[in-house]
Amino acid sequence: MPKTIGGISNALHGARRAQFFAELLEAQQGPELDEVLNSWWGRAMLDTDPDRDRIRSAAENGTLPTTTMEEITGRRQEHTLQ
């Protein structure tokens, strides 16, 4: 999905789209507008994920798998060595 106003608004529906436009219209050009687009792009990406309901439920229930930075670094190092 493109990180554009159109791309984001097409992925959002109903009240979420209206909230996006409300924040967009209040933001000043520059870093503030960039932050609105970045924040809502992430939300829109989650909205288009077919597993979004399962992921949201797992996060709310505390059962979403997590990892540490050490584990991530170790995996990256292993991948680099292969």
Buried (B, 14 or more C-beta within 10 A) or exposed (E): EEBEBEBBBBBBEEEBBEEBBEBBEEBEEEEEBEEBBEEBBEBBBEBEEEEEEEEEEEEEEEEEEEEEEEEEEEEEEEEEEE
